[in-house]
Amino acid sequence: MERHEAILRRQAICPVPPNHIYVEPTNKCFLKCAMCTEEKLRGQPGIMPFERWTRILDSLAKYGIKSPINLIGRGEPLVQRELPRFVKYATAKGVACCIITNGVLLKEKYARALLEAGIKKIQFSLHAHSRETYQKVTGVDVYETVKANLLRLIRLNKEYGGSCYINVMSVESSINRHESKAFVEFWGDKVDRCFVTPLYSIQGDSKMAKESMLTIEKKVKLDAAKGHPGCAFPWFFLSYRLDGTINPCPYDFKTNFSVGNADDEDYDLMKVWNGDMMRKFRQNHLDKEYSFCESMNYPCRTCEIPIAPDTYKGLDSYADNFHVVFSREFAAILNHA
């Protein structure tokens, strides 16, 4: 509630830690998804070492963070083969972990290792309901492999007591829109949550950015008198890159804007969270005056995320629908048996 109050009171300082955190195990990925960014924008390929993960986790545990940590970034997390070790360390600290994966590498041995380590949520990014469409979206012919891996995970999760919350999602575009209904009908009663999400431009860096903006424009018309609604991300989100760099937007694939680094000698989560850069970032959104954001190469003024329906990422919509956001993103996972 303190976070909610900080937004309502238009405070540039957030008194509580972030509750939506990404940690990037790797920026490597072997798919070529049509709606993702160009590989060259993701930085030098690498993998986060376990030692950096423990430093980040210890800083989160220090402030009693219980919200699930999302092991995701600009790559496929399962490429980091030590991921079960990451999850086990977090579980021992009382911190829940989630993974967003394309599912290609989730064979039985890997799935069992993650379940035994205490993974709380696994979300499959599937994006298709047929082999042909999957290949068009991802550039790779592995649909049947991913489908089999997901069905096996559902079975294994029951074997382990159903402790992992399983999602499957699809980013809807002109390539796969014709399959959205069948996608939801097939997976809807097999997983904990199945959903289709709109195509976003990823700060204009998506290979389908033009289509994404057209899609949003059809659904939402900005009120010229009100302008852009501001974004709630600065009050709840942080992302750690594989090299320890910390940035404040999940759509910043180029890492244009850094607010700190977990490897800094004086690194402290709350010092970063309410540091000068984060306060300026929040104030720009409160004032709906984006000169600071633009100086960091952030296109906040024209970003479609806060105005997209049902995302509740605009400042007012986030505040007004806080209970919906919490229930959808966190409560179901934390309360999952």
C-alpha positions in Angstrom: 0.0 0.0 0.0 2.9 2.4 0.6 3.8 2.1 -3.1 0.2 2.9 -4.0 0.2 5.9 -1.7 3.5 7.2 -3.1 1.9 7.3 -6.6 -1.3 8.9 -5.3 0.7 11.5 -3.4 2.9 12.2 -6.4 6.1 11.3 -4.6 9.4 10.9 -6.5 10.8 8.8 -3.6 9.3 5.3 -3.2 9.5 4.2 0.4 9.3 0.4 -0.4 11.6 -1.7 -2.6 10.6 -2.7 -6.2 8.1 -5.6 -6.4 8.6 -6.4 -10.0 12.2 -7.4 -10.7 13.9 -9.0 -13.7 17.3 -10.6 -13.5 18.9 -11.6 -16.8 20.6 -15.1 -16.7 21.7 -14.5 -20.3 21.1 -12.4 -23.4 21.7 -15.4 -25.7 18.7 -16.8 -27.7 18.6 -19.3 -30.6 15.1 -18.2 -31.9 14.6 -15.3 -34.3 11.2 -14.2 -33.2 9.6 -11.7 -35.6 8.4 -9.4 -32.9 11.6 -9.3 -30.9 14.6 -7.0 -31.3 17.6 -7.4 -33.6 20.3 -9.6 -31.9 22.8 -6.8 -32.3 20.8 -4.6 -29.9 21.2 -7.0 -27.0 24.8 -6.4 -26.3 27.8 -8.7 -26.1 26.5 -12.3 -25.7 27.2 -13.6 -22.2 25.9 -15.5 -19.1 25.4 -14.2 -15.6 27.8 -15.9 -13.2 26.4 -17.5 -10.1 28.4 -15.2 -7.8 26.7 -12.1 -9.3 23.3 -13.8 -8.8 24.0 -14.4 -5.1 25.1 -10.7 -4.6 21.8 -9.6 -6.2 19.7 -12.0 -4.3 21.4 -11.2 -1.0 20.5 -7.5 -1.6 16.9 -8.3 -2.3 16.6 -10.6 0.7 18.2 -7.9 3.0 15.1 -5.8 2.4 12.6 -8.6 2.8 11.5 -8.8 -0.8 9.0 -11.6 -1.2 7.6 -10.8 -4.6 8.6 -13.3 -7.3 11.9 -12.6 -9.1 11.6 -13.0 -12.9 14.6 -14.8 -14.4 14.3 -13.1 -17.8 16.0 -10.5 -19.9 17.1 -10.2 -23.5 17.7 -13.9 -24.0 16.4 -17.4 -23.3 17.0 -18.1 -19.5 17.4 -21.9 -19.9 20.6 -21.3 -21.8 22.1 -20.6 -18.4 22.5 -24.3 -17.4 23.0 -23.4 -13.7 19.5 -22.0 -13.5 18.3 -24.7 -11.0 21.2 -23.6 -8.8 20.0 -20.0 -9.0 16.5 -21.0 -8.0 17.6 -23.2 -5.2 19.7 -20.4 -3.7 16.7 -18.0 -3.9 14.3 -20.6 -2.4 16.7 -21.0 0.6 16.5 -17.2 1.1 12.7 -17.2 1.0 12.6 -15.5 -2.4 10.3 -17.0 -5.1 11.5 -17.3 -8.7 9.7 -17.2 -12.0 11.0 -18.1 -15.5 9.7 -16.8 -18.8 10.9 -19.3 -21.5 10.4 -20.3 -25.0 10.4 -23.9 -23.7 12.7 -25.4 -26.3 15.3 -26.6 -23.8 12.9 -27.7 -21.1 13.5 -31.4 -21.3 12.4 -33.7 -18.5 15.7 -33.6 -16.6 15.9 -29.8 -16.6 12.2 -29.5 -15.7 12.6 -31.9 -12.7 15.7 -29.9 -11.5 13.8 -26.7 -11.6 10.8 -28.1 -9.8 13.0 -29.7 -7.1 14.8 -26.3 -6.7 11.5 -24.7 -5.8 10.6 -22.7 -9.0 7.2 -21.0 -8.3 6.2 -20.1 -11.9 7.1 -21.0 -15.4 5.7 -19.1 -18.3 5.9 -20.4 -21.8 6.1 -17.9 -24.7 4.5 -20.0 -27.4 3.1 -17.5 -30.0 1.4 -20.1 -32.2 -1.0 -23.0 -32.3 0.5 -24.8 -35.4 3.8 -25.9 -36.6 3.6 -23.7 -39.7 2.7 -20.5 -37.8 5.3 -21.2 -35.1 8.0 -21.4 -37.7 6.9 -18.1 -39.3 7.0 -16.4 -35.9 10.3 -17.8 -34.5 12.2 -18.9 -37.6 12.7 -22.4 -36.2 10.8 -25.6 -36.7 10.5 -26.8 -33.1 6.8 -26.3 -32.4 6.1 -30.0 -31.6 9.1 -30.1 -29.3 7.9 -27.1 -27.3 4.3 -28.4 -27.1 5.6 -31.8 -25.8 7.8 -30.0 -23.3 4.9 -28.0 -21.9 2.5 -30.9 -21.7 5.3 -32.9 -19.9 5.8 -30.0 -17.5 2.1 -30.0 -16.6 2.3 -33.7 -15.8 5.5 -33.4 -13.8 4.2 -30.4 -11.8 1.3 -32.6 -10.7 3.8 -35.3 -9.7 5.6 -32.7 -7.6 2.4 -31.6 -5.8 1.4 -28.8 -8.2 3.7 -26.2 -6.5 4.6 -24.4 -9.8 2.2 -21.9 -11.4 2.2 -22.6 -15.1 1.3 -19.9 -17.7 1.3 -20.0 -21.5 1.1 -16.8 -23.6 1.1 -15.6 -27.1 2.1 -12.2 -28.5 -0.6 -11.5 -31.1 0.4 -10.1 -34.5 -0.7 -10.3 -38.1 1.3 -13.6 -38.3 -0.6 -15.6 -35.7 -3.9 -13.7 -35.0 -5.9 -16.3 -36.9 -4.9 -18.9 -34.3 -5.5 -16.9 -31.1 -9.0 -18.3 -30.3 -7.8 -21.9 -30.9 -4.7 -21.3 -28.8 -6.7 -20.2 -25.8 -9.3 -22.9 -26.2 -6.6 -25.6 -26.3 -4.4 -24.4 -23.4 -7.0 -22.6 -21.3 -8.0 -25.6 -19.1 -4.6 -27.2 -19.0 -2.5 -24.4 -17.3 -3.1 -21.9 -14.5 -3.3 -19.0 -16.9 -3.4 -18.7 -20.7 -3.5 -15.3 -22.4 -2.9 -13.4 -25.6 -1.2 -10.1 -25.3 -0.9 -7.2 -27.8 2.2 -6.6 -29.9 4.4 -3.8 -28.4 7.2 -1.8 -30.1 9.8 -2.4 -27.4 10.8 1.3 -27.4 10.6 1.2 -31.2 13.2 -1.5 -31.4 10.9 -4.4 -32.2 11.3 -5.8 -35.8 7.5 -5.3 -36.0 7.4 -1.9 -34.3 5.3 -0.2 -37.1 2.6 -2.9 -36.8 2.6 -2.7 -33.1 1.9 1.1 -33.1 -0.9 0.7 -35.6 -2.4 -2.0 -33.4 -2.4 0.2 -30.3 -3.7 3.2 -32.3 -6.7 1.3 -33.3 -7.5 0.5 -29.6 -6.5 3.7 -27.9 -6.8 7.4 -28.8 -4.7 9.8 -26.8 -6.7 12.7 -25.4 -4.9 15.7 -26.9 -5.8 17.8 -23.8 -4.4 15.3 -21.4 -1.4 14.0 -23.4 0.6 10.9 -22.3 -0.6 9.5 -19.0 2.8 8.9 -17.5 4.1 5.4 -16.5 4.0 3.5 -13.3 7.0 1.3 -13.9 9.4 3.7 -12.0 7.6 2.9 -8.8 7.7 -0.9 -9.0 10.2 -2.2 -11.5 14.0 -2.8 -11.8 16.0 -5.0 -14.2 19.4 -6.5 -13.6 21.4 -7.3 -16.7 23.8 -10.2 -16.8 26.8 -7.8 -16.2 25.1 -6.3 -13.1 23.9 -3.2 -14.8 20.6 -2.0 -13.4 18.0 -0.3 -15.6 14.4 0.9 -14.9 12.4 -0.3 -17.9 11.7 -3.8 -19.1 11.5 -2.6 -22.7 15.0 -1.1 -22.7 16.8 -3.8 -24.7 19.7 -1.6 -25.6 20.2 -0.7 -21.9 20.3 3.0 -22.8 19.6 4.1 -19.2 21.6 2.7 -16.2 20.8 3.7 -12.6 23.6 1.6 -11.0 25.4 -1.7 -11.0 25.2 -4.7 -8.6 29.0 -5.0 -8.8 29.6 -1.5 -7.4 31.5 -1.5 -4.1 28.9 0.6 -2.4 25.9 -1.0 -4.1 22.7 -1.0 -2.0 19.3 -1.8 -3.5 17.4 1.1 -1.8 20.2 3.6 -2.5 19.8 2.8 -6.2 16.0 2.7 -6.0 15.8 6.2 -4.6 19.0 7.6 -6.1 19.2 10.8 -8.0 18.5 9.1 -11.4 15.4 7.2 -10.3 14.0 10.3 -8.6 14.5 12.4 -11.8 12.9 9.5 -13.8 9.8 9.4 -11.5 9.5 13.2 -11.5 9.4 13.4 -15.3 6.5 11.0 -15.3 4.7 12.8 -12.5 5.1 16.1 -14.4 4.5 14.4 -17.8 7.5 16.3 -19.0 9.9 13.9 -20.5 13.1 15.9 -21.1 15.2 13.8 -18.7 13.9 10.6 -20.2 14.8 11.8 -23.6 18.3 12.7 -22.4 18.7 9.0 -21.5 17.4 8.0 -25.0 14.1 6.8 -23.5 11.1 7.5 -25.8 8.7 7.7 -22.8 6.7 10.5 -24.5 5.6 8.2 -27.3 5.6 4.8 -25.5 2.4 2.8 -26.0 2.7 0.6 -22.9 1.0 3.0 -20.5 -1.9 3.6 -22.8 -2.5 0.0 -23.9 -5.7 -1.5 -22.6 -5.6 -3.7 -19.5 -1.9 -3.2 -18.8 -2.6 -0.7 -16.0 0.9 0.8 -16.5 -0.3 4.4 -16.8 0.0 6.2 -13.5 -3.7 6.8 -13.0 -4.8 3.4 -14.2 -2.2 1.6 -12.1 -3.3 3.5 -9.0 -7.0 2.9 -9.7 -6.5 -0.8 -10.5 -3.8 -1.7 -8.0 -5.7 -4.6 -6.6 -6.2 -6.1 -10.0 -2.5 -5.8 -10.8 -1.4 -7.4 -7.5 -3.8 -10.3 -7.9 -2.9 -11.0 -11.5 0.9 -10.7 -11.1 1.7 -11.8 -7.6 -1.0 -13.1 -5.3 -1.9 -16.1 -7.3 1.8 -17.2 -7.5 2.6 -16.6 -3.8 -0.5 -18.4 -2.7 -0.1 -21.3 -5.1 0.1 -24.6 -3.2 
